[in-house]
């Protein structure tokens, strides 16, 4: 094996120009695949950081036959909490910006007001301290749980427990620090933003009486309950709530509710564009394989004399094939290393350009899984790209013992194979172009979703 790799390295160095071309093609193909793999992994495959996330649902209020969703008031939350028996735990959350620190140099942080069951519902414990309890909620305690990033910002370390921080001019005691992997609310939920700190909701009588629909309801479903059952219960609960509205309000809206799995709510609009991305780069990888196969066929055909001598000296055909495949895999490994470098740059560009379009994309990185994927891509690509040329070349080499160059060139007969490879490349290129067009249109459509009102000359601050 060691001798095979030494021989392969010599052959690669002897044909430096061709080797660089193969490595460049492999690097671009593999780099694109690794970048998209990292995106797909971060958005669709990475762990949510919650216990059994498949059993977590979001319950929305909606105006019947009108697109869009409506948040819930504190009173709506309490009504659903009393009647939604298909859920083990129900909690509500709302987010808003708050001033951290005192004048004249406060900073801005996003804080979440949550009912006390939210942390148990998510099944995540603080890395330090404790989470909020019902006692904190009932008493209206001025306590706060902070993210590890905010704890570092406040203290320069993780030692933030029992410290007071100023939020909107009021002192809050830090009772817990969440682990670095904890992100809540997750990105992609309408009306919510990922928070840096979490406060008890502590609903006052005035809030319970006020129709402020700024809370989102989370429910952890019982193990034997289907989403259809939750939807039916939520709809019945919404009808009861709607019946308590004043007649003037009932004449304008007809309230309903629907429950959606957390992953579906966050990722529904991201799956199709990401799958199109993945399909496009897979086509690019196959085009790269075909292109490299063509180059390999050319390179191997020029070695008919060497192969004939080896066959004459008794080298088995499989030994020749193994040697040629070793050379190809060596080139592919070099291409894989270059691909990782290209993937890192490409991923940074993709995150900067699409961070708002794809939830959880900001967490994408070239990690060990991506490196393993790059190695696998390199090895598989090398074998696929060189298998046909290696088998064909070794077969021709064993037939051409003592033949002249002209006979050898005819026997290697690359023309039909090259035409086939070129046709294959063109077919894949057309498919990739079509996918790119569909992808561009899909992403553009996502960025042009009609909000349901006229946005011209309308600004927010």
N, C-alpha and C positions, 0 to 999 in steps of 0.2 A: 504493500500500500504506500509506504514511504517513497519507494522508487517510482511508483506511478505518479505521485504528486510532483516529485523533482523533475521527471520527464515532462509532465504537463506544464510546469512553470517555465521550463526551457523553451517549449514550443510557443507559449504565450509571449515570452520575451522576444523570440525570433520574429514574430509577426506583430510588432508593436502597434502599427497603424490600425490593422484590422481589430486587434484586441481592444484598443481604445474606443473604436466605433461600437463594438459589441457592449463594452462596459457602459458607455454613454446611453445606449438604447435601453439596456437593463436598468440603469439607475433611474432614468425618467419613468419607465414603466412601473418598476417596483416602488419608487418614491411616491407616485400618485396613488398606488394601491394602499401603501402604509398610511398615508395622510387620510384617505377616506376611511380606512379601517379604524383609525383613531377617532374620527368623527362619529362613525356609527357606534363604536364601543361606548364613547362618552354619552351620547344622546340616548341610545336605545338599549344598551346592554349593561352599563355600569349599575352597581347596586345603589338603591335609593338611600340607603342608610337608615331605613325604618324596618321594624319587625313586620314580616309578612305583608309587604306593600300591596300584593294582589288583593288583599281583603280590605283595603282602604278605598272609600268612595267619597266623592264630593256631591253634595246635594244642592242644586240650584233652584231658585225660583225663576219663573219665566212668564212672560205675557203670552197667553195662548195665541198661536198663529202669527206671532211677531218674532222675528229673529233677534238673537241676543239673549243675555242672561241678566237677572236681577239679583242683587245681594239680599241678605236677610237682615231684619232688625233684631235687636236683642230679644224682643218679645216673640218674634217668629222662631228664633233659636229655642227658647224655652218651650214653646208649643210643640215643636218637632221632637224635642228631647223627651217630652212626656208621652208621645204617641208612636214614635218610630221604634217599634219593638223588634224589628229585624236586625237592629244594630246592637253590638255589645257595648260600645262606647260612642258618645256623640260629643263633639266640641266645636267651638266657633272661633274664628280668628279674623282680625282686621289689621291692616298695616298703614302706617303713616310716617312721615318724616318728623323728627324732633330735633331740637337744639341740644347738643351735648356740650356742657361747660357753660361758664358764665361770660357775660359781656366783658371786654369788647371783642373777644376772639372765640366765639363758639364755633363748633363744627356741626355738620349735619349728618345724622344717622337715621336709618330706617328701623323703626321699632314695631313689633307685633303685639297687639293686645289679644290675649288668649284666655279662654275659659280653662279652669284648672285640670280638666281631663285630657287636654291636648297632648301633653308629654306622655302619659300612660298610653294614650291611643297610638302614638307613633312608636312606642316601645323603645325609646332612647333615653339613657340616663346621662346626667352631666358627668364630665370627667373630673370635676371638682364640685364640692358643695351639694346642693339639692335642687330639685325643681319646685315649682310653685304648688301649693296645696289649696284645698277648698277653704281653709282658714285664712290664708292670704287673700283669697278672692272675696270672702264675706266681709272681712275687716277693712278691705280697701287698702291693704298694706302697701307702702311705697317700697316694694322690692323689685329686683330685676335680675334676670338671667342673661348673661352676655356670651357672645361668641369668643372663641379663642383669639381671633384676630383683634377684637375690640379690647380684650383683656391685655394683650401685648401693647396695644396703643395706649391704654390708660396707665399701665404700670411698668412697661418694659419687660415684664415677665408674666407668669401665669398666676401670680399671687395676688388675685383681685378679690377674693372672698372677704366679706364684711367691710369692704370699702364703700364709701358713699360716692355716687356720681350724680352730677347735676343734669337732669333731663327737663327741658322746658322750664327752667327756673326752680325745679323742685328736687330735693335730695332723695335719691333712691339707693337702698342698700343692696349690694351685689350678693346674691345667695348661691349662685351657681355659674359654672363656666362649661359651655358645651364643647364636645370634641370637634376637631377640625373638619371631619367628614360630614358634620351635621349642617344641612342647608334646609331652612324652612322659613316661610313657605317656598316650595320649589318654583322655579321659573316657569312661566307659561300659563299661569292661572289668572284669568281676567280679574282685575281689581286688586291683586295682591302683588307684593314685591318681596324678594328675599330679604330677611331681616338681619340686623346686627345684634339686636337685643330683644328680649321677650318679657312682657309685663302682664300681671293679672288683669283680666277684663274689669272685674269689680263693678258690675252694672248698678248704677244708681236708679232710684225710682224715676227720676226725670228721663234717663236713657231708655228705660223700659216702656215709658209712655210715649216716647218720641219715635215717629216712623222714619228712622234713618237706616237705609238699607245698605249698610257698608260692611256686613259680616258675611263670611263664607263658612258653610257648615261642612265639617268632616265627619265621617262615620266609619267605624270599624265593624264590618259585617260579621254576623255569626257564621260559623263554619258551614252550616247546612243551608244557608240562605242564598238565593240567586239575585242577580241584579234586577230582574223583572219584579220580584217580590218587593224589593226596596223601592223601586219606581212606583209601584201601586200604592204602597203605604205613604210615600212622600206626596204623591198626587192627592190622596185623600186628605192628608194633613194640610196641604196648601188650600184645598177647597174649604176646609173648616176655617182656616185663617182668613181667606178671602171673604167668607160670609160675615166676618166681624167688621169688615171695613165699612165706612159710611156709604150711603147710597150714591152719593156724588162720585165717589171713587170707583164703586162697582160698575157704574155706567160707562166708565172710561177704559177699564182693564178687566181681563178675565184671567185670574192668576192660576198657574199650574206649577208643577215641580218635576224635575227629573234628576235621577242619580246617575253618575258617570264614574267609572273606575278611574282612580288617580292617574294611572299610566295613560289611559285613553284620553283623559282631559288634557294632559300636558303634551302628549306626543302625537296626537291624531294627525295634525297638519304637517308633522316633520317626517313621517315614515316614507311617504311617496317620493318627495325630493331626494331624501338620502338614498333610497333604493335606486333611483335613477342615477344619482352620482356613482353609486357602487357599480351599477351595470355599465356605465360609461367607462370607468377606469378598468373594469374587467375586460371590456373590448379593447382598450388601449394596451393592456397587458398581452392579450392574444395577438394583436398586431405586432407588438414587440417580439413575441415568440416567433411569429412567421418571418419577420425581418431578420432576426438573428439566425433562424434556420437557413435562410437564403445565404447569409454571409458564411455560416459554418459549412454549407455545402460547397461554396466556392473555395474556402480554405482547405477543406479536406480533400477535394478533388485534385488540388495541386500536389498532394503528397502520395500520388499513386506509386511512385518508385519506392518510397519508404515502406508503404504498406505491402507492396509485392515482395520486397526483400524479407519483411517479417514473416509473411505467409510462407515463403520459400524455406525459411529457417525453421518452420514448424509451429509458428505462433497460432494458437487456436483463434477462431473468429471472435469468440466472446472476449478474449483478452484484448483484441484490437478495439472492439466496441467499448470495453471498459476504459481503455486508455483515452479514447476520443471523448467519452462522456466525462471523464475526470477533468480534461481540459476545459470542457464546457462549464462544468460545475464551478471550477476555479474562477472562470470569468464571471459567472453569475454571483459568486460570493463577493467578488470585488464590486460588481454592480449593485449588490444588496447594501454594501457599506456606503456607496455613493447615494443609493436610494434613501437611506436613513437621513443623510444630510439634506437631501432635497425635500424629503417629507417634513422635516422640522421647519424649514422655511415656508413650504407650501401650507402647512397646518397653521402657522402664525397668520398668514395672509387670509386663509379661509375663516379663522376665528374673527379677525378684525372686520372682514366683509360681511359675515353672516351671524354674528353673535346674537342679534335681536331676532333673527328668523328661526333659529334652532335653540330651544331650551336646553340647558345643561352643556351647551357647546363650550362654554368658557373653561370647563374642567378637562377638555381634551388635551392629551399630552402623549409624547412618545415614551411610553413606559415599557416594562419588560414584556408585556403581551404584544405590544407593537413591534418590539425588536424580534421576538420569536416569530411573529407573522412575517417580518422582513426576511429572516433566515429561511423560513419555509417557502416563501415566494421565490427567493433566489434559487434554492435547491430544485424546486419543482419546475421553475421556468427554465433552468439550465438543462434539466433532463428532457423536458418537452421540446425545447428548441433544438437540442442536439440529437435526439433519439433517431429521427428519420434520416438526417445526414450521416450519422455514425453507422447505422445499420446498412444503409445503401452503399456508403463508401467502403466499409469493410468487406461487404459482399463483392463489390467490384474489385477490390484489392486482391482478394483470394483467387479471382478468376483471371487476373492479368499478370501472372508470373511470367516474366520474359517478354511482355508486350511492349510495344513502343508507345511514345507519348500520344500519337494520334489515335491509335487503337484505344488507349486508356481513356482519352477524353471522350470518345464515342461511347465506351462502355459505361463510364460514369454518367454519361447522358443526362446532364442536369436540366436540359431544356424543358421536358414535360413537367418535371418536379418544380422547376422554378416558375413555370407558367401557372401551375396549380397554386403555389405559395403566393404569387402575386395576385391571382384572382381571389384567394382567401383574404389577403390583406385589404383589397379593394372592397370586398363585401363587408368586412368588419368595419372599415372606415365609414362606409355609408350608414351602417347601424349606429356607430358612435356619433356621427353628425346628427342623425335623427334624434337620438337620445339627448344630445346636447341642446337641440332646439326645444324639445319637450321640457327639459329641465329648466332652461332659461325662462320659458313661458310660465312654468309652474311657480318658480321663485318670484317672478314678476307679479303673478296673480296674488301670491301670498302677501306681497308688499303693497298691493292695491285693493285690499279688502274694504268694501264699502262699510263705513261705520253706521249708516242709517240716518245720517244728517248731513247738511251742507257744511263742508269744511273750508270753503273759500273765505279768506280774510278772517278766519277764526283762529285765535291764539290762546295759549294757556301760559300761566306764570305762577 
